[in-house]
Amino acid sequence: KLCGYLNKLGIKGPIKTWKSRWFFYDENKCRLLYYRTAQDINPLGSIDLSSASFDCKMENGEGVFEIRTPSRAFILKAISRQAMMYWLQQLQMRRWEFCNTQSRFPSNGILSCSFAFVSYFVFTFVDVVDNEDFLPLVKTPTEAVGLKAASLPAPQTSTALQNISLKHPWTEIQNTVYNICGSKQLWGNSGNVFSFDEFQEHPQNVDEEQEAEVEAGCAGDFKEGALEDGRMGPRLNWIRKARWMNSGFPGSEELSREKNSVDKVSVLQQQILTLTEEVKSQKELVKLLHKALEAAQQEKRVSSMYLTAAEDKDRLELVRHKVRQIADLTSRLEALEQEKKELEQILTLRDSHIQELKEHVQLLMEKNHAKQEVIMTLTEQMAREVSDPLQEANTITVETLYKQQEEIEHLKDDIDAYKTQNQFLNSEIHQVTRLWTSVAENEKALLMKCACLQARNCQMESKYLTVLRKLQEAVPGLPNSHAELVKNLIQEALQWDVKEEAEEGFNLNPVSEYDEYGFMTVPDYEIEDWKLLAKIQALEIKSNKLRSQEIVEKPLRDRWNSIGELSPSGELKSLIRSGIPAEHRQRVWRWMVSRLCSPVPGHYQRLLEQSRSTEHPACRQIELDLPRTLTNNKHFSSPSSHLIPKLRRVLLAFSWHNPAIGYCQGLNRLAAVALLVLEDEESAFWCLVYIVENLMPADYYSDTLITSQVDQRVFKDFLSEKLPRLMAHFEQYRIDVSLITFNWFLVAFVDSLVSDILLRVWDAFLYEGTKVIFRYALAIFKYNEEEILRIHDSVEIYQYLRFFTRMITDGRKLMSIAFNDLNPFPMKLLRNRRSMHREELEAELCELEQIKAAYVKERAEQGP
């Protein structure tokens, strides 16, 4: 028998869930009935297979297939692919048998024609399938299909209530009651007619064909088997017994005893229903009695209060209180009556609307009936046309068949031609792909080679311009003809423009006038002799960029792209020291500032309001310094630049935020760099606060600049330890390096280094603190140590130190010196040196104040 457990996809609200169901094929009506368990007596529903289609798309999942009927689609799932194929084959075969039977024994004329048509094509297809062995029969999966599967427990689901059908509650209740009564009848302690011992002695001996007939009878008449008094008829009791026998319960010799027991259960069930109705009525009576009791108690309390009142005044007050209550209840009654009238009006409108909907439904039903009549007419016409295939075949002439055969041959030739063409095109695509890959690799190699050649060309041009600069310095000692030739060469070199060369020849990386932050790539020196030096500097910067673009910059950018959320680590520290790419710099700077300096919402706006309402004493000095801020940057070079007002607001807000400092010369350049990178003026303000109050020591920007002076003494100590030859050279020619380096420390190298190197220094400075400034200051002297040692005149040394930082173009080399060659550089040593020199400086300042006071006192005693 075709029966077994399958999972059925049901819809519970917006959620789709799989529910385990016991499916049974009804051979009499060609329907697939499904129950919650194999022991249920009433089915939850049925699937009409006579006009259904089957589908088993693999994308739905393994074991999932679909049965589509004209009214609904059922999605089922078997435990395996084999079980799914078995179900599909068996359902098709049994539907064909049913259709064949109906066509042989028609119930009416219309069905006879229809089933004859179906039978003709079905058995034609069956013969083809049998001859070609298109899809061999699948073996019966005994563990999932058949009557033996009914004795196995139902598949478990995630929740106990998942399998319950909410659409058929009464059927669920009936099945549950029958299962409970059946289990009590089978396993009861007293009067037990089906004992376990009897089951062992009397094995199953019911004929399977008889059992199948009973099951089919149950499936066909499950709606008609219930009696009017609520009890199931003898036929359903017999079906119940047959299912228990299939599940391994006692044999047929106890049928008479079971029938009496089932009748007793039906009587008891009727008594339960009667008692349930009686309990409901008793509950309603108890509720009414409770209400009457509450009213009586309330009346008793009021009467007792009235009788216990000692004076007429109190009784009058009680009467007045009751009168007020009566008036209140009267007003509430009127409001309820008004609400009742409104509800009655709404009900009338609803009734009219329902009547309109009924009329509309009636109209739709009439349309549907008319369509059904048309369908029936067309079905009869089609059946008449198909009923005589020989007559239709006679209409086809030999000539038509010949033309169709010729057309089929032409189509086969076209298919062969298209296959050949497809193979040819595939080979062509394969060859083109190989060529394209080879060309792309060659193009990449040529681009790298061209970049290397451009870098080498820039180096040669730089060397050529360096030779011209040396000749320029030696012009006074050359003959007039040679001096004139040198001047012409220098003039031609200065007039040469990179853009003109790009138009004449191929140039991959032309040098633009400004970088991404607006800094000039070729410095505009006012001194005529230094313009050639600026050209040399620009060529060297371009050469370094071209050489490091593929080897260093691309891998570094790939590593930065792979970083998600930022967190302090050794790897992040190494990446920041190597330099942050421009596309990531703003995000990383914001993270570094917010890590130690939490911005206060609304604080910056309050400071701006204060600066607009009250003029700060430092306002005049700020206005003087604004035009002198980053003159080599196009965003600050003009008084009308759009960043000038933002810089003014940031400096004024900081002067009100930190009154102890107010404004110090140098803060304008710190805020300007922050504005160029962060773009938002509030973010630039908090970056300035972070540098002054978190990174730099206290009193670094105070009136006395005492901590700045301390750092210069500490730097001289480090210079003596790390670069003893250079420090001895400075001492020999009495060079005070603090005249050069003081500004480096005060503004973190702004206006001293080229923009590319400056921003790399700031990357590490914002993450690690002031020790980065010491590292880079020492690295700058180490980078140019040999050049400085070759100068033996104090004036020339000072002139060289004024611009030598601008000649540093290799940022990678400078970074390697700062963080590799100058190690170790512990922060603890820096703090100890600062503490020692601060004590010495404070003692010297105190002694100086004493000398000054003594001098003033002596002059006062001497008189005018």
C-alpha positions, 0 to 999 in steps of 0.5 A: 500500500502507498502510505508513509510519513512525509514533511509538508510545508505549511504556513503559520502566519508569516512563517513557513514550517515543515510539518510531519504528516502521514500520507495515504493514497485512496485508490477509489477516488485518486486522492492523497489523504494526509493525517497527523499520525498513522493512528488518527481516524480522521484526515486533515485534508486531501490532494486531488491527483486526477488533475494535478502535476508533479515537479521535483526541481533540484534547487528546492532541496534534496527530497523536496517535490511539489504537487500542483492542483488547480486550486493549490500547490502542495510542497512535500519533502521525503527523507531521501532522494530515493524516497522522493522518486518512489513517491513520484513514480508510484503516484504517477502509475496509480493515477494512470491506472485510475484514469484507465479504469475510469475511461473503461467504466465511465460515470457519465459521457463527459468524463468518458471522453476526457478519460479516454483522451488521457488514457490514449496518451498515457499508455502511449507514453508508458509504452515509450518509457518501457521500450527505452527504459527511460526511468527504471523503477525505484526500489521501495524504501521500506524504512519510510514507506508502507504499512510497516512504517505506521508502527514506527514513531512519527518523526520528531520536530523541533517543538511539540506544537509544530505538527498540530494543524491550526486549520483543523482544530475539530479534527485534531480534537476528534483524533486526540480523543479517539487516540486517548480512548484507544490507549486506555482501552488497550492498556487499561489495568481493569477489563483490558481486552488487548493485553501485551501477552495476548499480543505476543501469542496472537501475531498479526494475521489480517489480510493486507488486501482487506486492510487496504480496502478498509483504509480506502473506505475510510479515506473516501467516507471520512466526512460521512462516517460520523453519526448525528449523536456525535459517535462514529459508526461501526465502519469507522470503528472497524477502520480504527481496529484495522489500523491498530492491527497494522501497528502491531496490536492484538489479532482478529479473534477479539473483534467482538470484544473491541466493538463493545468497548468502542461503543462504551467509549462512544457513550462515555464521550457523549456523556463527557460532552453533556457534562461539559455543557452542564458545567458551562451553564453552571458557571454562567449561573454562578456568575449571575449569583455573584453579581446579585450577591455584590448588589445585595452587599452594597445595599446592605452597607449603604443601609447600615451607614444610613442607620448608624448615622447619629444626626439628621445632618449626616443622613442628609449628607448620605442622601445627597451623596446618593443623589450625586451618584444617581446624577453621575450614573444618569449622565453616563447612561446618556453617554452610553445611549448616545454611543449605542446610537452611533454604533447602531448607525455604524452597524447599519452602514456595515450591513449595507456594505455586507449586502453590497459585498454579497451582491458582488459575490453573487455576480462573481459566482454567476460569472464563474458559472458561465466560465465553467459552462464555457470550459465544459463546452470546450472540453466536449469539443476537444474530446470529440476532436481527439476521439477519432485520431484516424480521421485527423490523420487522414487529413494530413497529406503525403506532401505535408509529411514530406515537407515536414521531414525536409524541414526536420532534416534542414533543422538537423543540418542547422544544429550541426552547423551551429555546434561547429560554429560554437566550437570554433568560437569557443576556440577563438575566445580561448585564444583571444583570452590568452593573447589578452592575458599576455598583452596585459602582463607585457603592458604591466612590465612595460609600465614598470620599465617605463617608470624605472626609466622615468626615475632614472631620467629624473636622476640624470636631470637632477645631476645635470641641474646640480652640475649647473648649480655648481657652475653657477657658484663658480661663474665669477671665476670663469671666462666671460664666454663660459659664464655667458654659456652657463647663464643661458643653460641655467635660464633654459633649465628654469624655463623648461616646463614639465607640462610641455614635455608631457605634450611632446612625449610619453609621460606616465607621472607628470609632476603637478604644481600642487599635491593632494593637500595643496602644498607646492611640489616645486618650492617658489624660492624668492632668491634667484640662485635657489630656483635651480635648487627647487628644480633639483628638489622636485626632480628628486622627489619625483624620482623617489616616488616613481621608484617606490610606487610599485615596490613600497607604496602598493604593498603598503596600500594593500595592507591598509585596505585590509585593516578594518576596525582600528585598535592599538597593536605592534602591526598598526604602529609599524604601519603608521611609522611607514606612513598612512595613505592619503585615503586613510589618513583622515580616518586614522587621525580622527581615531588617534585624536578621539582615543585620548581626547574625547570631544565634548558635544556642543563645546566648540559651538559655545566657544564660537558664540563666546568669541563672537560676543567678546573680543579675546586679547589674542585676537590682534595677534591671530589676525597678524599671523593668519596671512603668514600661515603656510605660504607654500600652500594654495589653501592659505596663500591668499587672504581670500582662501576659503580655509582662512576663516576656518583657521581664525575660528579654530584659533579663537575657540582654542584661546577661549578654551585654554586661557592659560595659553590663549594664543602662542605663535606656532599654533596657527601652523599646527591648526592649519595642518589639522584643517588640511587633513581633517577638513572639518574645523571642529575636528581640527580644533580637537586635534589642536587641543590633543596636541597641546594638552595631551602630546606636548608637556605642560608649559610648552606654549606658555609665556616663558616657553620653559619646557621648550627650552628644556627640550632643546637642552635634552636634544643637545644631549642626545646629539652628543651621544648619537652624533658625537662627530657632528656635535664636536664640529658645531662646538668647534665653530660655535654653532648653537643648533637650538636657533634652528631646532627650536622652531622644529619642536614648537611646530612639529617641523611645519614649514621645515620639511617637504609635505610628503615627509612632513605628513609621515612625521605627523602620522607617527607623532600623533600616535607615539608622542613627542619622542618622534620629534626627537627621533626625526630631528636627530635623523635629519642631522644624520641624513646630512651629516657628511655635507655639514662636516665638509663646511668649515665656516660658521656663516656657511654652516648657518646658511646651510642649516637654514634650508638643508631640511628642504633638500631631504627628498627620500622619506623612506631613508629618513624614516629608517634612520629615525626608527632603526639606526637611532635605537634604543630610544626609551621614553623613560630616558627622555622623561629623566633628562627633561626632569634634570634639565628643568631643575637646572633651568629653573635654578638659572632663571631664579639666579637671573631673577635675583641678579636682576632684582639686585641690579634694580635695587643698586640703581635705585640706591644710586639715584638718578 
